[in-house]
Amino acid sequence: MSRIASTALAVTGLLGGYATGRATKKRPLAAVVLGTAGTGAFLLWKKDAGTTKAIALISAYLGGFGASHPLAKKIGAWPAVNSVTAGVAILSLLLGGSDKNQEELS
């Protein structure tokens, strides 16, 4: 179940961080949402999948956040955020748990 929880945290961080920033016009508040959810996801990834995969997944999380900015100029803000969030969610589901817990996805 942690694979689902870590994925939910990552999705919440990316979508919720953007939505918070857009609604409040306060980037620091958006960063709190992004950072808190990302930290929680990282800790679950580390526990379930190990340090190496957790580092790869948090890199994808932060990289997706960074990539959404230039992508937004080409396809729009929400489509960009949704695209990178979907990519991170898929990676989290695929890599976010140990191989012996693969039946979670079945």
Protein Blocks (a to p, Z undefined) as FASTA:
>chain_A
ZZmmmmmmmmmmmmmmmmmmmmnopaklmmmmmmmmmmmmmmmmmmmnojklmmmmmmmm
mmmmmmmmmmmmmnojklmmmmmmmmmmmmmmmmmpcfklmmmmZZ
